[in-house]
Amino acid sequence: MPKTPKAPAPPKKAAAKAAARNTDSGPAELPGGAPADAAARKMADTQAMAAAMQNQEQKAAEHGFANGVQPIAGAVVEPPSRLPGASTLSEANSSDKTGTEALDGQNHTIDTLDRVRVDSTGRAMTTNQGVLVADNQNSLKYGVRGPALLEDFILREKITHFDHERIPERIVHARGSGAHGFFEAYAPLTQYTKAAPFQAKGKRTPVFVRFSTVQGARGSKDTARDVRGFAVKFYTDEGNWDLVGNNIPVFFIQDAMKFPDLVHAVKPEPHHHMPEAASAHDTFWDFVSLMPESTHMLMWVMSDRAIPRSFATMQGFGVHTFRLVNEQGESRFCKFHWTPLAGTHSLVWDEAVKISGADPDYHRRDLWERIESGNYPEYELGVQVFTEEEADRYSFDILDATKIVPEEMVPILPVGRMVLNRNPDNFFAETEQVAFCTAQVIPGIDFSNDPLLAGRIHSYVDTQISRLGGPNFHEIPINSPVVQVHNNQRDGMHRQAIHRGRVAYEPNSLAGGCPFQAGAAQGFVSVPARIQAKEEQGKVRAKPEKFADHYTQATLFYESQTPVEQVHIANAFRFELSKVTVPAIRERMVAGLRNASEQLAKMVADGLGMDPMPDPLPRALPNPPQPEVMKSPPLSLLSRPGQAPLMGRKVAMLVAPGVVAGPLLRLQEALLAQGVVGRFVGSRIGGFETASGDVVQADASLENEPGFLFDALVLPDGDEAVAALAQDGHTAEWIKDQFRHCKTILAMGASRKLLTQAGIPIAMDKSLAQGGTGLIVVDGDAAEAGLEAFVQALAKHRHFGREMDPPLV
């Protein structure tokens, strides 16, 4: 018989590059040979520097009176290069704002951000006043066993600063992740605006972007079903412009008057402060079921838009209608759109829930790792531009934040690209302290009369002030009124009142509607003064009539989804409303959904055991105008597969003793060339002998990196390896999760047994010829064909053809 050719030796450079691109696990030993790139060099140099300091040599000299008055110098290790001391490999990506790298041994605070970067390499420790610190181990005492002395200014400075290191977190958007980058204009946009970033082709403007969840606290999970903030600060040469938006183009409410009620309703309930970072509870659904204008936004939030795969694969929107103003003073309305180069992709709900437990920093980690690896997130900025005369002819009001302008009516004009190419050096100093304010605009950008936007113009500035003070000065005795106070304001620094009950919003049904608005007979009413005498109307607390159409665009969104996305929306409503403990709230919500889609309402009602369905809610506008667009395909996530759908993905390749490693090694190298990290995962980290006698290094384990953290799974060939994997209970769970989450699975040769053990219907692979399920099963001698099919299937992100409700496995 001919001898089986020996598998090629593991490509060490690819192994080192792959291992160096992860922040939460690593190999038991570093790959040999010269480092392949900066990330691998940093990993190697950091290892070398850490290994050089095996213990703290001065520890023994911390004791005794004599040592106390003559403390020795601390141990120092010379780093092999600058890389180990860097916060981020992307520090060399400079801009007019970020500058270059920190200077060796310099505190450069005394233009760009270079002026505030600090590198303490080779420097002795000082106090904040520059006094050299001789001993950083002991407080000053009267004798070795005597009392600590108040005169110890070094201790007092250190402890006092520590005691004041935190600032109040944001009320909303508290959990955020940020990155530096640049915006580059495609061509002059001077016919529409004089705004600085759009004045010349190729003009680059430094930016800082903060992505965030809305409702969760600073320490909450990344993968909650929630709106995501997408805030961009343009450091233009005419001042800062903040485009503060979301990953969803509409909002729950139409007027800023309702924003505190919305947030109070969606936040943890005040009586027991649960649930955190979740809208699946009574008060939220009580509120929105009484706010029919929320229906369109709910469609988006219950869709997969609310559980994005990553910040790099979600759209961004300015939400409101703004104005562009040119040098001639001519004004046009404008809507802003960010579209990711990597496409729009999401998680599935079961996956999102599991990821939140295994890695609550999933999105934060993904953003950091993409930039560190050089897979820079990139977005195209587009604008919809239209005149006031055109807007007046629309069936909806462009000042209504619960409405979009469909792309079929006003196409999106691409105007530039944004690239995020530098991670922050310090999270607190940059991401936590950055202050975005909607009021911060520059010449060429102006506001519309959107009543929600008007509130944000005030609120963002006010919020930044509150982070340094407090909103409850009216409760200080000298400031308090002599009449009763009843409202839904809660909490804040120095709050004195202790409110009973769970309701802090209006409208509500859980408190009988109280406190209720007094009405014109008793309540305050603004004088309807006109701004100019020639105008027909003046100041008024009311909404335009077209705002009363609460359902047409909710229907448009739902009808524009693919069947699988429609099922996801229904399932999301089912899950969220099943968490509600008050049946009336569920019924009210289903009654509202009937005005948007009978099909959707029926699916939700069936999933909640609701039979018969309640009558539809009365419409605020009984006969809404006929919409211009009945179905808009761009509203579907699946309509934007992306130009680079593989970049930034992670693939798990299982290994065990006796594994046939050749196909895995070749696949790892091929994936890495496309920006995909292929990780060898074993029952433990470390080396495994292959069927050909070589060794592959696993840098993650079945235990420390659960399968649902990966975008695809490769099961290897090799009888011995498959037998070992079959003995580990984690393997079946990995396979089940990958199958249930509709991810690509490649099973080669003997690993077919692992699919059978996990209860996976292998017959599904027969549909591969039609492109269908992403479950690829090949014999060992057909491994190469399987690798090609695997890469093609991976580009499709999900294979919803095998999705079952309830799950098949």
GUTI-535977 format. One record per residue (C-alpha): x, y, z; residue in one letter; chain; residue number from 1. Coordinates in steps of 0.1 Angstrom, whole numbers. Example, Ala and Ser with C-alpha at 12.3 -4.5 7.8 and 13.67 -1.06 7.14 Angstrom:
BEGIN
     u     v     w residuo cadena num
   123   -45    78       A      A   1
   137   -11    71       S      A   2
REM end
This chain:
BEGIN
     u     v     w residuo cadena num
     0     0     0       M      A   1
    12    35    -7       P      A   2
    24    55    24       K      A   3
     0    81    37       T      A   4
    17   115    30       P      A   5
    27   133    62       K      A   6
     7   164    69       A      A   7
    25   197    65       P      A   8
    42   211    95       A      A   9
    20   236   114       P      A  10
    24   271    98       P      A  11
    39   287   129       K      A  12
    35   323   117       K      A  13
    -3   318   112       A      A  14
    -6   301   146       A      A  15
    12   330   163       A      A  16
    -8   356   145       K      A  17
   -41   339   154       A      A  18
   -31   334   190       A      A  19
   -21   370   194       A      A  20
   -55   383   183       R      A  21
   -74   372   213       N      A  22
   -79   390   247       T      A  23
   -95   363   268       D      A  24
   -75   331   263       S      A  25
   -42   320   249       G      A  26
   -20   290   242       P      A  27
    -1   271   270       A      A  28
    32   281   253       E      A  29
    40   306   226       L      A  30
    46   293   191       P      A  31
    83   292   182       G      A  32
   101   311   155       G      A  33
   103   348   147       A      A  34
    71   367   155       P      A  35
    50   371   124       A      A  36
    36   406   130       D      A  37
    32   433   156       A      A  38
     5   415   176       A      A  39
    27   384   178       A      A  40
    57   405   187       R      A  41
    38   422   215       K      A  42
    27   388   228       M      A  43
    63   375   228       A      A  44
    79   406   242       D      A  45
    53   408   270       T      A  46
    59   372   279       Q      A  47
    97   378   280       A      A  48
    93   409   301       M      A  49
    70   392   326       A      A  50
    93   361   328       A      A  51
   122   384   337       A      A  52
   105   395   369       M      A  53
   100   362   388       Q      A  54
    95   378   422       N      A  55
    95   411   440       Q      A  56
   130   413   452       E      A  57
   125   443   476       Q      A  58
    97   426   495       K      A  59
   121   416   523       A      A  60
   132   451   527       A      A  61
    97   464   537       E      A  62
   101   454   573       H      A  63
   120   468   603       G      A  64
   129   502   614       F      A  65
   162   504   597       A      A  66
   147   494   564       N      A  67
   118   518   569       G      A  68
   141   548   570       V      A  69
   162   536   540       Q      A  70
   138   520   515       P      A  71
   154   504   485       I      A  72
   146   512   449       A      A  73
   120   490   432       G      A  74
   128   463   408       A      A  75
   128   473   371       V      A  76
   128   452   339       V      A  77
   138   468   307       E      A  78
   111   460   281       P      A  79
   124   443   249       P      A  80
   105   469   229       S      A  81
    78   496   231       R      A  82
    51   471   224       L      A  83
    44   456   259       P      A  84
    39   491   273       G      A  85
    13   501   247       A      A  86
   -24   501   256       S      A  87
   -32   493   220       T      A  88
   -14   482   189       L      A  89
   -33   509   170       S      A  90
   -15   537   187       E      A  91
     6   544   156       A      A  92
   -26   553   136       N      A  93
   -25   590   141       S      A  94
   -48   619   133       S      A  95
   -49   656   140       D      A  96
   -67   649   172       K      A  97
   -51   617   185       T      A  98
   -16   627   174       G      A  99
    11   600   175       T      A 100
    25   578   202       E      A 101
    33   586   238       A      A 102
    69   598   241       L      A 103
    93   575   261       D      A 104
    94   585   297       G      A 105
    74   617   293       Q      A 106
    44   631   309       N      A 107
    35   653   279       H      A 108
     6   672   294       T      A 109
    29   704   297       I      A 110
   -21   700   212       D      A 111
   -35   667   200       T      A 112
   -41   642   227       L      A 113
    -4   637   229       D      A 114
    -4   666   254       R      A 115
   -22   644   280       V      A 116
    -5   610   274       R      A 117
    18   597   300       V      A 118
    45   571   298       D      A 119
    63   563   331       S      A 120
    90   540   316       T      A 121
   123   546   334       G      A 122
   108   571   358       R      A 123
   106   571   396       A      A 124
    73   574   414       M      A 125
    62   609   425       T      A 126
    32   625   442       T      A 127
     8   646   422       N      A 128
    30   676   431       Q      A 129
    61   659   416       G      A 130
    77   649   449       V      A 131
    97   617   446       L      A 132
    81   589   467       V      A 133
   108   569   486       A      A 134
    84   542   499       D      A 135
    51   532   483       N      A 136
    46   502   506       Q      A 137
    40   516   541       N      A 138
    21   544   559       S      A 139
    41   568   580       L      A 140
    39   556   616       K      A 141
    54   565   650       Y      A 142
    76   535   653       G      A 143
    72   502   635       V      A 144
    42   492   656       R      A 145
    30   527   664       G      A 146
    -1   547   652       P      A 147
    -3   561   616       A      A 148
     4   598   615       L      A 149
   -19   624   601       L      A 150
    10   642   585       E      A 151
    15   614   560       D      A 152
     6   635   530       F      A 153
    16   607   506       I      A 154
   -10   583   520       L      A 155
   -37   610   523       R      A 156
   -32   620   486       E      A 157
   -33   584   474       K      A 158
   -64   574   494       I      A 159
   -82   607   487       T      A 160
   -77   603   450       H      A 161
   -88   567   451       F      A 162
  -120   577   471       D      A 163
  -130   601   443       H      A 164
  -121   581   412       E      A 165
  -156   574   401       R      A 166
  -182   598   386       I      A 167
  -220   592   383       P      A 168
  -228   571   353       E      A 169
  -251   582   325       R      A 170
  -288   578   330       I      A 171
  -291   562   296       V      A 172
  -264   549   274       H      A 173
  -243   541   305       A      A 174
  -226   510   290       R      A 175
  -205   522   262       G      A 176
  -174   514   240       S      A 177
  -154   539   221       G      A 178
  -128   542   194       A      A 179
  -109   569   175       H      A 180
  -109   572   137       G      A 181
  -114   595   108       F      A 182
  -141   606    84       F      A 183
  -132   611    47       E      A 184
  -154   630    23       A      A 185
  -160   614   -11       Y      A 186
  -166   648   -29       A      A 187
  -175   684   -20       P      A 188
  -211   687    -8       L      A 189
  -211   725   -10       T      A 190
  -243   726   -30       Q      A 191
  -261   715     2       Y      A 192
  -239   725    31       T      A 193
  -210   747    43       K      A 194
  -202   722    71       A      A 195
  -165   717    73       A      A 196
  -162   679    69       P      A 197
  -179   681    34       F      A 198
  -159   709    17       Q      A 199
  -134   689    -3       A      A 200
  -128   655   -18       K      A 201
  -106   634     4       G      A 202
  -108   658    34       K      A 203
  -103   639    66       R      A 204
  -118   648    99       T      A 205
  -108   631   131       P      A 206
  -137   614   150       V      A 207
  -144   597   182       F      A 208
  -173   572   182       V      A 209
  -191   558   213       R      A 210
  -214   528   209       F      A 211
  -237   519   237       S      A 212
  -267   501   250       T      A 213
  -295   524   262       V      A 214
  -311   509   293       Q      A 215
  -285   489   311       G      A 216
  -261   502   338       A      A 217
  -224   507   332       R      A 218
  -217   471   343       G      A 219
  -245   454   324       S      A 220
  -242   429   295       K      A 221
  -235   439   259       D      A 222
  -259   415   242       T      A 223
  -292   427   258       A      A 224
  -321   432   234       R      A 225
  -319   470   232       D      A 226
  -314   500   211       V      A 227
  -277   508   205       R      A 228
  -263   543   206       G      A 229
  -242   553   177       F      A 230
  -226   587   186       A      A 231
  -200   604   165       V      A 232
  -180   634   176       K      A 233
  -164   652   146       F      A 234
  -134   672   156       Y      A 235
  -138   697   127       T      A 236
  -117   728   120       D      A 237
  -148   749   128       E      A 238
  -155   732   162       G      A 239
  -170   700   174       N      A 240
  -201   685   157       W      A 241
  -218   657   175       D      A 242
  -240   634   155       L      A 243
  -257   616   183       V      A 244
  -278   588   170       G      A 245
  -289   551   173       N      A 246
  -287   519   153       N      A 247
  -325   523   147       I      A 248
  -338   552   126       P      A 249
  -369   558   146       V      A 250
  -378   562   182       F      A 251
  -405   552   207       F      A 252
  -420   587   213       I      A 253
  -427   618   193       Q      A 254
  -421   645   219       D      A 255
  -394   650   245       A      A 256
  -421   655   271       M      A 257
  -425   617   272       K      A 258
  -388   608   274       F      A 259
  -386   606   312       P      A 260
  -417   584   312       D      A 261
  -402   561   286       L      A 262
  -370   557   305       V      A 263
  -387   553   338       H      A 264
  -408   526   323       A      A 265
  -380   506   307       V      A 266
  -355   509   335       K      A 267
  -355   483   364       P      A 268
  -387   486   383       E      A 269
  -382   510   413       P      A 270
  -397   487   440       H      A 271
  -371   459   435       H      A 272
  -348   472   408       H      A 273
  -352   444   384       M      A 274
  -347   435   356       P      A 275
  -314   451   346       E      A 276
  -308   458   309       A      A 277
  -341   442   298       A      A 278
  -374   455   286       S      A 279
  -393   422   292       A      A 280
  -412   434   322       H      A 281
  -445   450   332       D      A 282
  -438   487   334       T      A 283
  -422   489   299       F      A 284
  -450   471   282       W      A 285
  -477   489   303       D      A 286
  -463   522   290       F      A 287
  -458   513   253       V      A 288
  -491   495   251       S      A 289
  -507   529   260       L      A 290
  -485   547   235       M      A 291
  -495   536   200       P      A 292
  -469   558   184       E      A 293
  -443   533   198       S      A 294
  -455   505   176       T      A 295
  -431   513   147       H      A 296
  -401   514   170       M      A 297
  -413   482   187       L      A 298
  -411   464   154       M      A 299
  -374   474   151       W      A 300
  -366   465   187       V      A 301
  -383   431   185       M      A 302
  -365   424   153       S      A 303
  -329   412   151       D      A 304
  -317   448   149       R      A 305
  -318   449   187       A      A 306
  -293   421   190       I      A 307
  -265   430   166       P      A 308
  -236   406   160       R      A 309
  -212   434   166       S      A 310
  -208   472   166       F      A 311
  -190   468   132       A      A 312
  -221   451   117       T      A 313
  -249   475   126       M      A 314
  -262   506   109       Q      A 315
  -263   540   125       G      A 316
  -289   568   120       F      A 317
  -293   604   131       G      A 318
  -330   595   138       V      A 319
  -342   631   135       H      A 320
  -346   654   105       T      A 321
  -319   680   105       F      A 322
  -311   708    82       R      A 323
  -282   713    58       L      A 324
  -274   750    51       V      A 325
  -251   762    23       N      A 326
  -231   794    19       E      A 327
  -260   811     2       Q      A 328
  -282   804    33       G      A 329
  -303   779    14       E      A 330
  -317   752    37       S      A 331
  -328   716    30       R      A 332
  -339   688    52       F      A 333
  -316   659    58       C      A 334
  -315   625    73       K      A 335
  -281   608    82       F      A 336
  -274   571    77       H      A 337
  -243   551    86       W      A 338
  -239   518    67       T      A 339
  -212   492    78       P      A 340
  -188   479    52       L      A 341
  -190   445    69       A      A 342
  -228   443    63       G      A 343
  -257   442    88       T      A 344
  -257   411   109       H      A 345
  -273   400   141       S      A 346
  -272   374   168       L      A 347
  -302   351   175       V      A 348
  -319   353   208       W      A 349
  -308   320   223       D      A 350
  -273   329   214       E      A 351
  -275   364   228       A      A 352
  -287   350   261       V      A 353
  -259   325   264       K      A 354
  -232   350   253       I      A 355
  -244   374   280       S      A 356
  -234   348   306       G      A 357
  -202   336   290       A      A 358
  -189   370   279       D      A 359
  -209   400   289       P      A 360
  -182   421   272       D      A 361
  -188   404   238       Y      A 362
  -193   436   217       H      A 363
  -167   456   236       R      A 364
  -142   428   231       R      A 365
  -151   424   194       D      A 366
  -146   461   187       L      A 367
  -113   462   205       W      A 368
  -100   430   188       E      A 369
  -110   441   153       R      A 370
   -90   473   157       I      A 371
   -60   456   174       E      A 372
   -60   430   145       S      A 373
   -61   457   118       G      A 374
   -96   447   107       N      A 375
  -108   483   111       Y      A 376
  -146   488   113       P      A 377
  -156   510    84       E      A 378
  -189   528    77       Y      A 379
  -203   548    48       E      A 380
  -221   580    56       L      A 381
  -251   587    34       G      A 382
  -277   615    35       V      A 383
  -313   618    23       Q      A 384
  -318   654    12       V      A 385
  -352   669     4       F      A 386
  -369   703     4       T      A 387
  -396   716    27       E      A 388
  -420   716    -3       E      A 389
  -413   679    -9       E      A 390
  -418   672    27       A      A 391
  -452   689    28       D      A 392
  -464   664     2       R      A 393
  -455   633    21       Y      A 394
  -482   613    38       S      A 395
  -462   615    71       F      A 396
  -446   643    90       D      A 397
  -409   645    87       I      A 398
  -407   661   122       L      A 399
  -421   629   136       D      A 400
  -392   608   151       A      A 401
  -414   576   148       T      A 402
  -412   578   110       K      A 403
  -386   571    84       I      A 404
  -383   585    49       V      A 405
  -383   553    28       P      A 406
  -353   550     5       E      A 407
  -376   545   -24       E      A 408
  -389   580   -20       M      A 409
  -356   597   -13       V      A 410
  -325   577   -22       P      A 411
  -295   578     1       I      A 412
  -266   598   -13       L      A 413
  -232   584    -2       P      A 414
  -210   613    10       V      A 415
  -180   598    28       G      A 416
  -166   570    48       R      A 417
  -156   566    85       M      A 418
  -128   543    96       V      A 419
  -122   534   132       L      A 420
   -85   526   135       N      A 421
   -74   534   170       R      A 422
   -84   520   204       N      A 423
   -84   544   234       P      A 424
   -54   544   256       D      A 425
   -75   547   287       N      A 426
  -112   538   290       F      A 427
  -121   562   318       F      A 428
  -102   592   304       A      A 429
  -117   588   269       E      A 430
  -148   565   266       T      A 431
  -163   573   300       E      A 432
  -156   610   301       Q      A 433
  -165   618   265       V      A 434
  -196   641   265       A      A 435
  -218   641   235       F      A 436
  -243   669   231       C      A 437
  -269   672   204       T      A 438
  -267   709   207       A      A 439
  -231   708   195       Q      A 440
  -234   717   157       V      A 441
  -213   737   134       I      A 442
  -221   761   106       P      A 443
  -238   742    78       G      A 444
  -257   719   102       I      A 445
  -289   731   119       D      A 446
  -320   718   136       F      A 447
  -356   711   124       S      A 448
  -386   717   146       N      A 449
  -387   680   157       D      A 450
  -402   683   192       P      A 451
  -381   653   204       L      A 452
  -349   668   190       L      A 453
  -357   701   208       A      A 454
  -357   683   241       G      A 455
  -325   666   234       R      A 456
  -308   699   226       I      A 457
  -314   709   262       H      A 458
  -311   675   278       S      A 459
  -277   664   267       Y      A 460
  -260   695   281       V      A 461
  -280   693   313       D      A 462
  -271   657   317       T      A 463
  -234   664   317       Q      A 464
  -240   690   344       I      A 465
  -259   665   365       S      A 466
  -230   641   364       R      A 467
  -211   667   385       L      A 468
  -239   678   408       G      A 469
  -275   668   414       G      A 470
  -311   674   403       P      A 471
  -327   675   437       N      A 472
  -318   710   449       F      A 473
  -356   717   452       H      A 474
  -358   693   482       E      A 475
  -333   714   503       I      A 476
  -356   730   529       P      A 477
  -350   766   519       I      A 478
  -360   758   483       N      A 479
  -390   735   489       S      A 480
  -425   748   482       P      A 481
  -453   749   507       V      A 482
  -478   731   485       V      A 483
  -480   694   477       Q      A 484
  -456   679   451       V      A 485
  -468   650   430       H      A 486
  -449   639   399       N      A 487
  -430   610   384       N      A 488
  -396   624   391       Q      A 489
  -374   599   410       R      A 490
  -340   593   424       D      A 491
  -309   614   418       G      A 492
  -283   625   443       M      A 493
  -295   635   477       H      A 494
  -331   624   471       R      A 495
  -352   629   502       Q      A 496
  -387   617   493       A      A 497
  -395   579   496       I      A 498
  -422   571   471       H      A 499
  -443   541   474       R      A 500
  -454   519   445       G      A 501
  -438   508   413       R      A 502
  -450   534   388       V      A 503
  -430   564   378       A      A 504
  -444   572   344       Y      A 505
  -476   584   327       E      A 506
  -497   571   311       P      A 507
  -499   541   333       N      A 508
  -525   515   344       S      A 509
  -506   500   373       L      A 510
  -513   531   394       A      A 511
  -547   538   381       G      A 512
  -534   567   359       G      A 513
  -521   587   389       C      A 514
  -507   612   392       P      A 515
  -528   626   364       F      A 516
  -525   658   344       Q      A 517
  -548   685   358       A      A 518
  -560   700   325       G      A 519
  -564   735   314       A      A 520
  -590   743   341       A      A 521
  -564   741   368       Q      A 522
  -530   734   352       G      A 523
  -505   757   337       F      A 524
  -511   766   300       V      A 525
  -486   786   280       S      A 526
  -499   817   263       V      A 527
  -501   808   225       P      A 528
  -480   838   215       A      A 529
  -468   839   179       R      A 530
  -431   844   172       I      A 531
  -440   868   143       Q      A 532
  -472   886   137       A      A 533
  -476   873   102       K      A 534
  -476   836   114       E      A 535
  -509   818   118       E      A 536
  -498   798   148       Q      A 537
  -478   803   179       G      A 538
  -465   783   209       K      A 539
  -487   753   217       V      A 540
  -485   720   234       R      A 541
  -498   697   207       A      A 542
  -487   674   178       K      A 543
  -494   678   141       P      A 544
  -522   657   128       E      A 545
  -500   634   108       K      A 546
  -483   623   140       F      A 547
  -515   604   148       A      A 548
  -507   577   122       D      A 549
  -491   553   146       H      A 550
  -493   521   126       Y      A 551
  -486   526    89       T      A 552
  -449   525    91       Q      A 553
  -450   497   117       A      A 554
  -468   477    90       T      A 555
  -443   488    64       L      A 556
  -414   475    86       F      A 557
  -430   442    93       Y      A 558
  -441   436    57       E      A 559
  -406   444    45       S      A 560
  -390   416    66       Q      A 561
  -383   382    52       T      A 562
  -405   354    66       P      A 563
  -377   342    90       V      A 564
  -373   378   104       E      A 565
  -411   381   108       Q      A 566
  -410   349   129       V      A 567
  -382   363   150       H      A 568
  -402   395   156       I      A 569
  -432   374   167       A      A 570
  -409   352   189       N      A 571
  -394   383   205       A      A 572
  -429   397   214       F      A 573
  -438   363   227       R      A 574
  -408   361   249       F      A 575
  -410   397   262       E      A 576
  -447   396   268       L      A 577
  -445   362   285       S      A 578
  -424   379   312       K      A 579
  -452   404   319       V      A 580
  -472   393   350       T      A 581
  -503   414   343       V      A 582
  -525   398   316       P      A 583
  -542   430   307       A      A 584
  -509   445   296       I      A 585
  -503   416   273       R      A 586
  -538   418   259       E      A 587
  -535   456   254       R      A 588
  -502   451   235       M      A 589
  -517   424   212       V      A 590
  -547   447   206       A      A 591
  -523   473   194       G      A 592
  -504   449   172       L      A 593
  -536   441   154       R      A 594
  -535   476   139       N      A 595
  -501   469   125       A      A 596
  -504   433   113       S      A 597
  -531   407   119       E      A 598
  -506   380   111       Q      A 599
  -482   392   137       L      A 600
  -508   397   163       A      A 601
  -521   361   157       K      A 602
  -487   346   161       M      A 603
  -480   365   193       V      A 604
  -514   357   207       A      A 605
  -510   320   199       D      A 606
  -476   320   216       G      A 607
  -492   335   247       L      A 608
  -522   312   248       G      A 609
  -545   341   241       M      A 610
  -577   329   226       D      A 611
  -597   348   214       P      A 612
  -576   378   206       M      A 613
  -588   412   220       P      A 614
  -604   437   198       D      A 615
  -579   461   180       P      A 616
  -571   493   199       L      A 617
  -590   524   186       P      A 618
  -568   543   162       R      A 619
  -560   579   169       A      A 620
  -563   585   131       L      A 621
  -591   563   119       P      A 622
  -584   569    82       N      A 623
  -546   574    77       P      A 624
  -535   585    43       P      A 625
  -524   559    17       Q      A 626
  -486   553    21       P      A 627
  -463   559    -8       E      A 628
  -444   526    -1       V      A 629
  -460   494     9       M      A 630
  -428   473    11       K      A 631
  -392   484    14       S      A 632
  -366   456    11       P      A 633
  -337   477    25       P      A 634
  -355   475    59       L      A 635
  -345   438    61       S      A 636
  -312   430    78       L      A 637
  -307   402    52       L      A 638
  -307   428    24       S      A 639
  -272   440    35       R      A 640
  -248   410    34       P      A 641
  -219   434    33       G      A 642
  -188   438    11       Q      A 643
  -166   420    35       A      A 644
  -189   395    53       P      A 645
  -161   373    67       L      A 646
  -139   400    83       M      A 647
  -137   398   121       G      A 648
  -153   364   124       R      A 649
  -141   337   147       K      A 650
  -141   300   138       V      A 651
  -136   271   163       A      A 652
  -117   241   151       M      A 653
  -118   212   176       L      A 654
   -87   192   182       V      A 655
   -78   162   203       A      A 656
   -51   135   203       P      A 657
   -49   118   170       G      A 658
   -65   146   150       V      A 659
   -60   148   113       V      A 660
   -45   182   113       A      A 661
   -37   190    77       G      A 662
   -71   203    66       P      A 663
   -74   223    98       L      A 664
   -41   240    94       L      A 665
   -48   249    58       R      A 666
   -82   262    67       L      A 667
   -68   283    95       Q      A 668
   -43   299    71       E      A 669
   -70   305    44       A      A 670
   -93   321    69       L      A 671
   -67   343    84       L      A 672
   -60   358    49       A      A 673
   -96   369    49       Q      A 674
   -95   385    83       G      A 675
  -110   354   101       V      A 676
   -95   341   133       V      A 677
   -95   303   134       G      A 678
   -89   290   169       R      A 679
   -78   255   178       F      A 680
  -100   244   207       V      A 681
   -94   213   228       G      A 682
  -105   197   261       S      A 683
   -77   219   275       R      A 684
   -52   244   262       I      A 685
   -18   232   251       G      A 686
    -3   208   226       G      A 687
   -20   178   211       F      A 688
    -2   151   190       E      A 689
   -17   147   156       T      A 690
   -23   115   136       A      A 691
    10   123   117       S      A 692
    31   128   148       G      A 693
    32   165   148       D      A 694
    18   188   175       V      A 695
   -10   214   173       V      A 696
   -15   239   200       Q      A 697
   -50   246   213       A      A 698
   -52   282   226       D      A 699
   -88   278   239       A      A 700
  -107   250   256       S      A 701
  -142   236   253       L      A 702
  -146   249   289       E      A 703
  -132   284   288       N      A 704
  -146   295   254       E      A 705
  -182   282   250       P      A 706
  -192   274   214       G      A 707
  -217   301   210       F      A 708
  -189   327   211       L      A 709
  -178   315   177       F      A 710
  -193   321   143       D      A 711
  -188   286   129       A      A 712
  -176   252   140       L      A 713
  -152   227   123       V      A 714
  -152   191   135       L      A 715
  -120   172   126       P      A 716
  -113   138   111       D      A 717
   -94   111   130       G      A 718
  -109    81   148       D      A 719
   -89    86   180       E      A 720
   -96   123   181       A      A 721
  -134   118   176       V      A 722
  -135    92   203       A      A 723
  -118   116   227       A      A 724
  -142   144   218       L      A 725
  -172   122   222       A      A 726
  -162   115   258       Q      A 727
  -163   152   266       D      A 728
  -199   164   274       G      A 729
  -190   199   262       H      A 730
  -187   187   226       T      A 731
  -223   178   222       A      A 732
  -234   212   237       E      A 733
  -211   230   213       W      A 734
  -226   212   183       I      A 735
  -261   217   195       K      A 736
  -256   255   201       D      A 737
  -240   260   167       Q      A 738
  -268   240   150       F      A 739
  -296   258   170       R      A 740
  -281   292   162       H      A 741
  -280   283   124       C      A 742
  -242   287   121       K      A 743
  -220   269    96       T      A 744
  -208   235   107       I      A 745
  -182   214    88       L      A 746
  -179   178    99       A      A 747
  -150   158    82       M      A 748
  -147   120    81       G      A 749
  -151   103   114       A      A 750
  -167   134   131       S      A 751
  -200   124   116       R      A 752
  -204   103   147       K      A 753
  -203   135   169       L      A 754
  -233   149   149       L      A 755
  -252   117   156       T      A 756
  -243   117   192       Q      A 757
  -256   153   195       A      A 758
  -289   144   179       G      A 759
  -282   164   147       I      A 760
  -302   153   116       P      A 761
  -273   146    93       I      A 762
  -297   141    64       A      A 763
  -298   179    62       M      A 764
  -265   179    44       D      A 765
  -282   166    13       K      A 766
  -295   201     7       S      A 767
  -260   214     4       L      A 768
  -262   213   -34       A      A 769
  -290   238   -33       Q      A 770
  -269   261   -11       G      A 771
  -291   255    19       G      A 772
  -284   246    55       T      A 773
  -248   253    63       G      A 774
  -244   218    76       L      A 775
  -215   203    56       I      A 776
  -207   167    61       V      A 777
  -178   152    40       V      A 778
  -158   121    40       D      A 779
  -121   123    50       G      A 780
  -109   120    15       D      A 781
  -131   149     4       A      A 782
  -119   173    30       A      A 783
  -105   199     6       E      A 784
  -139   202   -11       A      A 785
  -154   206    23       G      A 786
  -131   234    32       L      A 787
  -142   254     1       E      A 788
  -179   247     8       A      A 789
  -173   258    44       F      A 790
  -159   292    35       V      A 791
  -188   298    11       Q      A 792
  -213   289    37       A      A 793
  -196   310    64       L      A 794
  -201   341    42       A      A 795
  -239   336    45       K      A 796
  -237   343    83       H      A 797
  -268   323    92       R      A 798
  -286   294    77       H      A 799
  -322   299    89       F      A 800
  -334   270    67       G      A 801
  -328   248    97       R      A 802
  -343   270   124       E      A 803
  -371   253   143       M      A 804
  -394   267   169       D      A 805
  -392   250   193       P      A 806
  -356   240   186       P      A 807
  -352   206   170       L      A 808
  -322   198   193       V      A 809
REM end
